[in-house]
Amino acid sequence: MIIPFTVGYEAYFEQVKLVYHESDTNGEVNASMYAYTETGREEIILESANPYAKSLEHAIWCLKNNCESMLSLNDAISSVEQALELKSRLSETSAMPSL
């Protein structure tokens, strides 16, 4: 069973409100962003990117260029541990009988 994931954000500024919406259904990510001003709504074109690939590209670039990454190794380890824990919990939940 695939559970869709949806997230949205609104950011308010003096002369504009930005609205971001993202949903993941059946492995396909759909994202949109709009700017609302006194003249109306304008769509902001977002570049489609795989966040995992971008993270790896950044890490490889840092290694090649002898630069410190924004994320520490401890942060990366913690993220993997949390992801594995979440995966374990989700598999336990999906194994539970329906009422």
Backbone torsions as a table, in degrees:
resi	resn	phi	psi	omega
1	MET	NA	129.3	177.3
2	ILE	-101.4	126.9	179.1
3	ILE	-100.9	119.9	-180.0
4	PRO	-66.9	148.5	-179.2
5	PHE	-119.9	131.2	179.5
6	THR	-131.7	139.4	177.1
7	VAL	-142.0	149.2	178.1
8	GLY	-149.5	150.3	179.9
9	TYR	-137.6	149.3	171.9
10	GLU	-130.0	133.1	177.9
11	ALA	-124.5	127.0	-177.3
12	TYR	-106.2	130.7	177.4
13	PHE	-125.3	179.1	-176.9
14	GLU	-59.3	-41.0	-174.4
15	GLN	-125.4	9.1	-178.9
16	VAL	-153.9	148.3	171.9
17	LYS	-119.5	128.0	177.2
18	LEU	-102.3	134.9	179.2
19	VAL	-126.0	124.2	-180.0
20	TYR	-117.6	136.0	177.4
21	HIS	-137.6	133.9	179.1
22	GLU	-137.9	136.6	175.1
23	SER	-136.9	148.1	-179.8
24	ASP	-124.1	108.3	179.5
25	THR	-126.1	125.9	179.5
26	ASN	54.3	36.8	176.5
27	GLY	81.8	-1.4	179.5
28	GLU	-104.3	125.3	-178.4
29	VAL	-96.7	127.0	176.1
30	ASN	-117.4	123.0	-178.6
31	ALA	-129.9	145.0	176.4
32	SER	-144.9	151.1	176.4
33	MET	-139.4	137.2	179.7
34	TYR	-130.0	145.4	173.0
35	ALA	-109.4	127.1	177.9
36	TYR	-109.5	121.5	178.2
37	THR	-128.2	-177.0	179.1
38	GLU	-66.0	-18.0	179.2
39	THR	-92.3	-4.8	177.4
40	GLY	128.1	-162.2	-177.0
41	ARG	-101.1	135.5	177.3
42	GLU	-129.6	129.1	178.2
43	GLU	-78.3	136.3	175.6
44	ILE	-102.7	119.7	-178.1
45	ILE	-73.8	124.7	-179.4
46	LEU	-102.0	139.0	176.0
47	GLU	-77.7	126.4	178.1
48	SER	-73.6	128.8	-178.7
49	ALA	-150.4	147.9	174.6
50	ASN	-87.2	113.7	-175.8
51	PRO	-62.9	-30.5	179.1
52	TYR	-69.6	-43.3	178.2
53	ALA	-64.3	-41.1	179.3
54	LYS	-62.9	-40.0	178.6
55	SER	-63.1	-43.8	178.9
56	LEU	-65.9	-41.2	177.6
57	GLU	-59.3	-42.4	179.3
58	HIS	-63.4	-45.2	-179.5
59	ALA	-61.8	-44.1	179.5
60	ILE	-64.3	-41.9	178.2
61	TRP	-59.8	-43.7	179.3
62	CYS	-61.8	-42.6	179.3
63	LEU	-63.8	-44.6	-178.8
64	LYS	-66.3	-33.6	-175.3
65	ASN	-101.8	11.0	177.5
66	ASN	52.6	43.4	179.6
67	CYS	-111.6	151.7	176.9
68	GLU	-80.2	133.5	178.9
69	SER	-75.3	158.5	176.4
70	MET	-67.2	-27.4	179.7
71	LEU	-107.0	136.6	178.5
72	SER	-82.1	164.1	176.8
73	LEU	-60.9	-38.6	178.3
74	ASN	-63.1	-38.1	176.3
75	ASP	-63.7	-41.9	179.8
76	ALA	-63.9	-43.7	178.6
77	ILE	-61.8	-44.4	178.9
78	SER	-61.5	-40.6	179.1
79	SER	-63.2	-43.2	178.9
80	VAL	-64.3	-43.2	179.4
81	GLU	-61.4	-42.7	179.4
82	GLN	-65.7	-40.6	179.0
83	ALA	-63.4	-42.0	178.9
84	LEU	-66.3	-38.0	177.2
85	GLU	-65.0	-43.4	178.4
86	LEU	-62.9	-43.5	178.6
87	LYS	-59.6	-43.1	179.6
88	SER	-62.4	-45.2	180.0
89	ARG	-64.4	-40.6	179.7
90	LEU	-66.2	-37.9	179.1
91	SER	-69.2	-33.5	176.4
92	GLU	-66.7	-41.3	-178.9
93	THR	-65.8	-41.8	-178.5
94	SER	-71.2	-20.0	179.4
95	ALA	-84.0	-10.8	-179.1
96	MET	-73.4	139.7	179.0
97	PRO	-69.0	148.3	178.1
98	SER	-77.6	148.7	177.3
99	LEU	-94.9	NA	NA
